[in-house]
């Protein structure tokens, strides 16, 4: 149920820079899959910001922190007034789970329709 993208000729990616990933043989591949479309892999600004944050605190959003509130306020200030609540999750799976739980609570139904 969990397949490798390239089952017949699997890639072993060992590093990435900008929009490219490199395999164990040094072959370069344009990364059209991962979440790097805006800044790329190993972007110096992102590395610097992440390092600065990890030096201060390295945790997820389950604990209260002023930065979460400030970020939510900055984000919702750019949205229509009806979109005024933020839920921070760490993955698409968590986002889907939360969406299902919210919908079930709001509507009181348990049924779900999914597309393959």
Secondary structure, 3 states (H helix, E strand, C coil): CCCCCCCCCCCCEEEEEECEEEECCCCEEECCCCCCCCCCECCHHHHHHHHHHHHHCCCCCCCCCHHHHHHHHHHHCCCCCCCCCCCCCCCHHHHHHHHHHHHHHHHCCCCCCCCC
